[in-house]
């Protein structure tokens, strides 16, 4: 009974939206670089919500061209987020941001200090989007908890709870006003052949 829209690249990147309501696609690419063919952004109207599914570049190793690409992608996302704010619609920017916004979002801050997920340049761009008027849904209702959404397959990270919070739901003021609940569903990560991510979720009235 769900409608589904997806944008993907075989064996590489992909984003999707699922809804019991009609999905009216607005964009299948993040504006700002027509030459970027990576499948990392999908934006649509679902009911009265504008929802974007995001798969932000990882950026590692930071000594490669992958890190400048990540930062440039975030600059474009910040510009699009500002345009969406100006519409005064309820907007949800959701997905894998590949960023741990603060030290509480990473199990070992010192070990990740030079990782693209935690570098000051990455965090500053995430913070700029939040400071422009968006609400981090998980942190709004769980300000001090160690909420992780990703555990590596290596070194027993899941069993030892060595996690990262890199999946986020950013809400425009009109969406944040309707925020009822938000959290992380850890159960799927413990299943056999699980993804290394587990769902982050929020409920809007």
Backbone as CSV, one residue per row, in Angstrom:
resi,resn,N_x,N_y,N_z,CA_x,CA_y,CA_z,C_x,C_y,C_z
1,UNK,0.783,-1.221,0.000,0.000,0.000,0.000,0.817,1.275,0.000
2,UNK,2.136,1.175,-0.137,2.999,2.353,-0.141,3.335,2.787,-1.560
3,UNK,3.431,4.091,-1.750,4.023,4.638,-2.962,5.525,4.751,-2.724
4,UNK,6.312,4.577,-3.781,7.763,4.604,-3.654,8.387,5.349,-4.824
5,UNK,9.384,6.159,-4.500,10.183,6.842,-5.518,11.643,6.665,-5.125
6,UNK,12.482,6.330,-6.086,13.900,6.118,-5.792,14.768,6.725,-6.880
7,UNK,15.949,7.169,-6.471,16.993,7.613,-7.385,18.245,6.856,-6.984
8,UNK,18.822,6.092,-7.899,19.950,5.264,-7.501,20.998,5.088,-8.576
9,UNK,22.131,4.586,-8.127,23.226,4.189,-9.007,23.580,2.754,-8.658
10,UNK,23.672,1.883,-9.633,23.948,0.482,-9.375,25.251,0.329,-8.598
11,UNK,25.150,-0.358,-7.458,26.296,-0.680,-6.596,26.888,0.524,-5.869
12,UNK,26.283,1.702,-6.026,26.861,2.879,-5.374,25.817,3.579,-4.505
13,UNK,25.422,4.775,-4.907,24.584,5.619,-4.065,23.108,5.440,-4.405
14,UNK,22.250,5.881,-3.484,20.825,5.852,-3.753,20.032,6.464,-2.625
15,UNK,18.904,7.062,-2.982,17.975,7.649,-2.014,16.561,7.288,-2.447
16,UNK,15.643,7.284,-1.471,14.271,6.891,-1.785,13.308,7.529,-0.799
17,UNK,12.051,7.596,-1.198,10.961,8.031,-0.336,9.840,7.002,-0.443
18,UNK,9.236,6.694,0.698,8.087,5.794,0.765,6.971,6.499,1.506
19,UNK,5.746,6.376,1.006,4.623,7.042,1.658,3.310,6.387,1.265
20,UNK,2.381,6.370,2.214,1.033,5.913,1.883,0.273,6.976,1.099
21,UNK,0.798,8.217,1.133,0.201,9.312,0.364,0.911,9.459,-0.979
22,UNK,0.338,10.231,-1.844,0.934,10.499,-3.153,2.251,11.252,-2.985
23,UNK,3.251,10.871,-3.768,4.560,11.515,-3.746,4.718,12.329,-5.031
24,UNK,4.842,13.635,-4.883,5.023,14.514,-6.040,6.463,15.008,-6.070
25,UNK,7.258,14.434,-6.953,8.690,14.710,-6.984,8.956,16.140,-7.446
26,UNK,9.814,16.823,-6.713,10.222,18.187,-7.032,11.622,18.204,-7.648
27,UNK,12.531,17.391,-7.118,13.912,17.376,-7.613,14.530,16.011,-7.380
28,UNK,15.335,15.555,-8.326,16.064,14.292,-8.195,17.567,14.531,-8.119
29,UNK,17.937,15.796,-7.929,19.350,16.166,-7.837,19.443,17.432,-6.994
30,UNK,20.463,17.510,-6.154,20.669,18.721,-5.370,21.078,19.859,-6.294
31,UNK,20.368,20.982,-6.275,20.712,22.090,-7.174,22.122,22.633,-6.908
32,UNK,22.677,23.246,-7.956,23.941,23.942,-7.791,25.109,23.372,-8.559
33,UNK,24.982,22.126,-9.081,26.073,21.534,-9.863,25.478,20.519,-10.825
34,UNK,25.202,20.987,-12.028,24.563,20.109,-13.017,25.445,18.945,-13.423
35,UNK,26.761,19.062,-13.195,27.677,17.992,-13.566,27.770,16.877,-12.536
36,UNK,27.145,17.054,-11.387,27.184,16.044,-10.335,26.108,15.004,-10.614
37,UNK,26.525,13.800,-10.997,25.570,12.758,-11.377,25.357,11.731,-10.263
38,UNK,25.969,11.934,-9.094,25.799,10.975,-8.009,24.378,11.050,-7.443
39,UNK,23.813,9.889,-7.179,22.422,9.781,-6.723,22.365,9.974,-5.211
40,UNK,22.243,11.229,-4.794,22.346,11.549,-3.374,21.203,12.438,-2.853
41,UNK,20.252,12.798,-3.677,19.235,13.756,-3.235,17.921,13.510,-3.959
42,UNK,16.839,13.508,-3.185,15.494,13.367,-3.742,14.558,14.233,-2.903
43,UNK,13.829,15.123,-3.565,12.951,16.066,-2.860,11.537,15.963,-3.432
44,UNK,10.543,15.933,-2.550,9.170,15.756,-3.018,8.185,16.363,-2.037
45,UNK,6.991,16.656,-2.540,5.864,17.043,-1.700,5.058,15.795,-1.377
46,UNK,4.801,15.594,-0.075,3.984,14.484,0.398,2.951,15.085,1.338
47,UNK,1.711,15.138,0.908,0.713,15.871,1.668,1.122,17.331,1.745
48,UNK,1.124,17.891,2.947,1.533,19.294,3.078,3.007,19.432,3.454
49,UNK,3.748,18.308,3.456,5.168,18.325,3.799,6.040,18.372,2.557
50,UNK,7.144,19.085,2.640,8.218,18.972,1.650,9.308,18.124,2.307
51,UNK,9.611,17.000,1.710,10.549,16.047,2.293,11.706,15.812,1.336
52,UNK,12.923,15.825,1.867,14.097,15.479,1.075,14.786,14.282,1.701
53,UNK,15.123,13.312,0.851,15.927,12.165,1.261,17.368,12.442,0.834
54,UNK,18.293,12.332,1.801,19.665,12.805,1.600,20.666,11.700,1.884
55,UNK,21.669,11.574,1.023,22.815,10.703,1.291,24.075,11.526,1.043
56,UNK,24.537,12.162,2.092,25.647,13.093,1.974,26.960,12.335,1.791
57,UNK,27.902,12.856,1.008,29.180,12.169,0.810,29.916,11.928,2.120
58,UNK,30.631,10.804,2.180,31.401,10.465,3.375,32.590,11.404,3.561
59,UNK,33.361,11.625,2.501,34.463,12.582,2.560,35.812,12.027,2.945
60,UNK,35.900,10.751,3.245,37.185,10.142,3.589,37.812,9.453,2.387
61,UNK,39.146,9.443,2.321,40.088,10.108,3.229,40.114,11.618,2.991
62,UNK,40.363,12.367,4.047,40.307,13.825,3.950,41.430,14.392,3.096
63,UNK,42.464,13.593,2.834,43.567,14.051,1.988,43.265,13.907,0.501
64,UNK,42.109,13.296,0.180,41.729,13.078,-1.221,40.741,14.129,-1.682
65,UNK,40.327,14.008,-2.956,39.350,14.934,-3.519,37.958,14.713,-2.933
66,UNK,37.786,13.618,-2.190,36.469,13.305,-1.621,36.051,14.320,-0.557
67,UNK,37.019,14.884,0.174,36.670,15.819,1.237,36.195,17.159,0.679
68,UNK,36.906,17.768,-0.276,36.369,18.991,-0.884,35.004,18.776,-1.542
69,UNK,34.796,17.581,-2.129,33.485,17.283,-2.718,32.404,17.284,-1.644
70,UNK,32.702,16.688,-0.499,31.753,16.675,0.615,31.405,18.096,1.045
71,UNK,32.435,18.932,1.233,32.206,20.302,1.705,31.424,21.112,0.670
72,UNK,31.745,20.933,-0.602,31.004,21.626,-1.653,29.558,21.180,-1.705
73,UNK,29.334,19.886,-1.512,27.968,19.350,-1.499,27.187,19.968,-0.343
74,UNK,27.832,20.113,0.800,27.169,20.709,1.959,26.864,22.191,1.752
75,UNK,27.746,22.878,1.059,27.470,24.280,0.738,26.220,24.386,-0.127
76,UNK,26.086,23.477,-1.084,24.901,23.460,-1.936,23.653,23.094,-1.136
77,UNK,23.800,22.149,-0.201,22.670,21.775,0.645,22.235,22.948,1.520
78,UNK,23.198,23.685,2.040,22.861,24.853,2.864,22.081,25.881,2.049
79,UNK,22.494,26.082,0.797,21.791,27.030,-0.066,20.365,26.556,-0.340
80,UNK,20.217,25.249,-0.597,18.870,24.718,-0.854,18.016,24.792,0.404
81,UNK,18.605,24.498,1.560,17.872,24.577,2.821,17.353,25.987,3.063
82,UNK,18.150,26.989,2.706,17.724,28.381,2.866,16.552,28.696,1.941
83,UNK,16.621,28.198,0.696,15.508,28.409,-0.238,14.221,27.775,0.292
84,UNK,14.345,26.593,0.865,13.158,25.912,1.393,12.599,26.630,2.616
85,UNK,13.475,27.185,3.444,12.997,27.978,4.584,12.144,29.146,4.123
86,UNK,12.571,29.753,3.042,11.869,30.939,2.539,10.459,30.620,2.068
87,UNK,10.164,29.365,1.746,8.815,28.988,1.318,7.837,28.951,2.484
88,UNK,8.372,28.886,3.707,7.562,28.789,4.931,6.673,27.550,4.950
89,UNK,7.108,26.517,4.252,6.421,25.224,4.294,7.020,24.369,5.404
90,UNK,6.283,23.364,5.893,6.911,22.367,6.763,7.856,21.486,5.941
91,UNK,9.127,21.535,6.289,10.172,20.853,5.516,10.899,19.867,6.423
92,UNK,11.178,18.676,5.884,11.980,17.672,6.581,13.146,17.282,5.673
93,UNK,14.362,17.525,6.150,15.578,17.126,5.434,16.147,15.924,6.170
94,UNK,15.945,14.729,5.616,16.222,13.499,6.355,17.187,12.599,5.605
95,UNK,18.043,11.924,6.374,18.889,10.933,5.744,20.237,10.763,6.415
96,UNK,21.140,10.153,5.658,22.505,9.879,6.117,23.371,11.088,5.774
97,UNK,23.655,11.897,6.787,24.458,13.106,6.588,25.959,12.835,6.675
98,UNK,26.341,11.643,7.150,27.760,11.338,7.328,28.479,12.421,8.136
99,UNK,27.803,12.906,9.170,28.388,13.902,10.074,27.948,13.592,11.502
100,UNK,28.906,13.581,12.415,28.624,13.546,13.854,28.673,14.995,14.325
101,UNK,27.538,15.620,14.584,27.526,17.061,14.842,28.325,17.504,16.060
102,UNK,28.347,16.680,17.120,29.030,17.058,18.355,29.766,15.849,18.930
103,UNK,30.537,16.074,19.986,31.305,15.003,20.607,30.401,13.905,21.171
104,UNK,29.199,14.261,21.601,28.295,13.262,22.178,27.784,12.282,21.123
105,UNK,27.984,12.611,19.859,27.478,11.790,18.762,28.489,10.773,18.253
106,UNK,29.623,10.635,18.935,30.662,9.691,18.508,31.243,9.011,19.744
107,UNK,31.435,7.707,19.667,31.847,6.949,20.855,33.263,7.278,21.303
108,UNK,34.131,7.713,20.370,35.519,8.034,20.724,35.926,9.307,19.985
109,UNK,35.621,10.468,20.531,35.909,11.730,19.837,37.368,11.899,19.448
110,UNK,38.283,11.487,20.284,39.711,11.661,19.982,40.118,10.844,18.758
111,UNK,39.623,9.616,18.670,39.980,8.751,17.549,39.416,9.259,16.228
112,UNK,38.311,10.011,16.283,37.653,10.489,15.069,37.940,11.969,14.783
113,UNK,38.880,12.550,15.503,39.123,13.989,15.385,39.449,14.423,13.965
114,UNK,40.151,13.579,13.209,40.543,13.957,11.847,39.710,13.233,10.793
115,UNK,38.653,12.575,11.216,37.758,11.900,10.279,36.832,12.932,9.644
116,UNK,36.485,12.731,8.375,35.617,13.679,7.669,34.255,13.823,8.358
117,UNK,33.836,12.819,9.110,32.557,12.874,9.807,32.575,13.864,10.967
118,UNK,33.779,14.148,11.481,33.903,14.977,12.681,34.784,16.205,12.487
119,UNK,35.330,16.387,11.311,36.201,17.531,11.087,35.444,18.840,11.316
120,UNK,36.124,19.877,11.826,35.458,21.155,12.087,34.751,21.724,10.860
121,UNK,35.332,21.523,9.676,34.715,22.060,8.465,33.354,21.419,8.200
122,UNK,33.271,20.109,8.440,32.001,19.391,8.245,30.973,19.828,9.275
123,UNK,31.408,19.857,10.525,30.491,20.234,11.594,30.000,21.665,11.447
124,UNK,30.864,22.552,10.997,30.470,23.956,10.835,29.363,24.086,9.801
125,UNK,29.425,23.310,8.744,28.401,23.391,7.703,27.073,22.806,8.188
126,UNK,27.133,21.725,8.938,25.909,21.180,9.527,25.296,22.197,10.490
127,UNK,26.153,22.789,11.308,25.688,23.773,12.299,25.077,24.984,11.620
128,UNK,25.623,25.375,10.474,25.089,26.530,9.752,23.657,26.284,9.295
129,UNK,23.367,25.053,8.878,21.999,24.727,8.469,21.070,24.794,9.681
130,UNK,21.500,24.201,10.788,20.680,24.241,12.003,20.484,25.687,12.465
131,UNK,21.553,26.459,12.484,21.469,27.839,12.962,20.630,28.737,12.061
132,UNK,20.431,28.319,10.817,19.612,29.118,9.905,18.123,29.006,10.237
133,UNK,17.768,28.027,11.078,16.370,27.908,11.473,15.832,26.495,11.547
134,UNK,16.685,25.501,11.283,16.246,24.105,11.324,16.450,23.503,12.708
135,UNK,15.622,22.530,13.031,15.688,21.831,14.307,16.149,20.394,14.089
136,UNK,17.159,19.977,14.833,17.626,18.592,14.839,16.621,17.801,15.688
137,UNK,15.750,17.054,15.028,14.620,16.426,15.719,15.057,15.517,16.860
138,UNK,16.085,14.706,16.625,16.516,13.785,17.669,17.040,14.520,18.890
139,UNK,17.855,15.547,18.654,18.450,16.273,19.781,17.435,17.174,20.486
140,UNK,16.440,17.636,19.762,15.433,18.503,20.376,14.723,17.799,21.522
141,UNK,14.495,16.492,21.359,13.750,15.738,22.374,14.641,14.823,23.209
142,UNK,15.898,14.675,22.794,16.848,13.827,23.520,18.186,14.560,23.607
143,UNK,18.248,15.635,24.373,19.402,16.539,24.293,20.721,15.979,24.796
144,UNK,20.704,14.991,25.673,21.966,14.538,26.277,22.253,13.052,26.086
145,UNK,21.361,12.317,25.441,21.553,10.882,25.305,22.576,10.539,24.226
146,UNK,23.285,9.437,24.439,24.161,8.891,23.398,23.282,8.095,22.438
147,UNK,22.801,8.763,21.418,21.948,8.132,20.416,22.787,7.837,19.182
148,UNK,23.021,6.579,18.915,23.803,6.207,17.739,22.876,5.621,16.667
149,UNK,23.226,5.852,15.401,22.449,5.307,14.292,23.289,4.412,13.383
150,UNK,24.584,4.294,13.698,25.516,3.534,12.848,26.550,2.843,13.732
151,UNK,26.786,1.570,13.421,27.851,0.801,14.072,28.600,0.044,12.982
152,UNK,29.910,0.184,12.945,30.747,-0.507,11.965,30.582,-2.022,12.121
153,UNK,30.852,-2.741,11.024,30.821,-4.198,11.086,32.061,-4.762,11.774
154,UNK,33.103,-3.958,11.925,34.382,-4.432,12.434,34.460,-4.345,13.962
155,UNK,35.326,-5.177,14.541,35.767,-5.087,15.937,34.618,-5.124,16.938
156,UNK,33.545,-5.815,16.584,32.433,-5.949,17.527,31.814,-4.625,17.922
157,UNK,31.780,-3.675,16.989,31.286,-2.328,17.312,29.848,-2.356,17.817
158,UNK,29.003,-3.182,17.187,27.606,-3.251,17.611,27.492,-3.842,19.020
159,UNK,28.185,-4.939,19.244,28.096,-5.601,20.544,28.647,-4.720,21.664
160,UNK,29.622,-3.875,21.341,30.255,-3.016,22.345,29.659,-1.609,22.363
161,UNK,28.645,-1.385,21.532,27.970,-0.087,21.410,28.945,1.033,21.066
162,UNK,29.837,0.742,20.130,30.777,1.748,19.636,30.164,2.377,18.385
163,UNK,29.283,3.344,18.606,28.476,3.859,17.513,28.723,5.307,17.168
164,UNK,28.022,5.736,16.122,28.058,7.112,15.634,26.629,7.552,15.339
165,UNK,26.336,8.818,15.558,25.041,9.377,15.127,25.311,10.201,13.875
166,UNK,25.008,9.608,12.724,25.265,10.291,11.447,24.002,10.418,10.595
167,UNK,22.886,9.894,11.085,21.604,9.991,10.366,20.719,10.992,11.102
168,UNK,20.220,11.981,10.372,19.552,13.107,11.023,18.248,13.480,10.308
169,UNK,17.350,14.093,11.079,16.123,14.667,10.534,16.103,16.135,10.948
170,UNK,16.296,17.026,9.992,16.282,18.460,10.257,14.930,19.025,9.824
171,UNK,14.297,19.767,10.724,12.936,20.250,10.513,12.905,21.767,10.417
172,UNK,12.195,22.282,9.427,11.941,23.719,9.365,11.047,24.110,10.535
173,UNK,10.961,25.400,10.877,10.124,25.804,12.010,8.686,25.303,11.918
174,UNK,8.131,25.297,10.716,6.742,24.865,10.541,6.586,23.359,10.816
175,UNK,7.640,22.593,10.522,7.619,21.162,10.837,7.953,20.933,12.304
176,UNK,8.909,21.693,12.828,9.314,21.534,14.228,8.163,21.818,15.179
177,UNK,7.285,22.740,14.805,6.116,23.039,15.636,5.196,21.834,15.782
178,UNK,5.328,20.884,14.871,4.471,19.695,14.882,5.193,18.457,15.421
179,UNK,6.415,18.635,15.919,7.205,17.500,16.397,6.586,16.927,17.679
180,UNK,6.264,15.644,17.631,5.638,14.952,18.763,6.635,14.024,19.444
181,UNK,7.413,13.304,18.647,8.346,12.324,19.201,9.467,12.088,18.199
182,UNK,10.602,11.613,18.707,11.742,11.297,17.840,12.656,10.331,18.581
183,UNK,13.304,9.472,17.832,14.199,8.522,18.473,14.947,7.684,17.462
184,UNK,15.590,6.633,17.973,16.340,5.688,17.157,15.806,4.289,17.442
185,UNK,15.492,3.558,16.396,15.029,2.177,16.528,16.246,1.259,16.382
186,UNK,16.780,0.787,17.500,17.996,-0.021,17.480,17.751,-1.474,17.036
187,UNK,16.516,-1.934,17.114,16.240,-3.357,16.904,16.747,-3.892,15.560
188,UNK,16.524,-3.203,14.426,16.961,-3.776,13.151,18.469,-4.038,13.072
189,UNK,19.268,-3.233,13.791,20.730,-3.413,13.712,21.172,-4.735,14.323
190,UNK,20.372,-5.272,15.235,20.735,-6.524,15.881,20.278,-7.769,15.138
191,UNK,19.594,-7.571,14.014,19.099,-8.717,13.256,20.203,-9.321,12.386
192,UNK,19.978,-10.546,11.943,20.953,-11.233,11.097,21.085,-10.504,9.752
193,UNK,22.324,-10.353,9.290,22.632,-9.678,8.026,22.068,-8.254,7.999
194,UNK,22.161,-7.581,9.134,21.612,-6.229,9.251,22.463,-5.213,8.509
195,UNK,21.840,-4.086,8.175,22.583,-2.918,7.711,23.443,-2.416,8.860
196,UNK,24.520,-1.684,8.539,25.316,-1.073,9.609,24.637,0.194,10.149
197,UNK,23.565,0.650,9.495,22.733,1.746,10.007,21.455,1.177,10.620
198,UNK,20.828,1.957,11.496,19.509,1.613,12.004,18.631,2.854,11.903
199,UNK,17.316,2.715,11.857,16.468,3.879,11.565,16.458,4.954,12.658
200,UNK,16.617,6.185,12.229,16.270,7.360,13.034,14.878,7.793,12.570
201,UNK,14.043,8.250,13.496,12.653,8.549,13.128,12.141,9.756,13.904
202,UNK,11.129,10.372,13.357,10.395,11.389,14.095,8.923,11.307,13.721
203,UNK,8.073,11.765,14.617,6.621,11.808,14.402,6.172,13.256,14.431
204,UNK,5.399,13.642,13.426,4.834,14.988,13.355,3.317,14.888,13.474
205,UNK,2.710,15.833,14.164,1.254,15.846,14.299,0.607,16.304,13.003
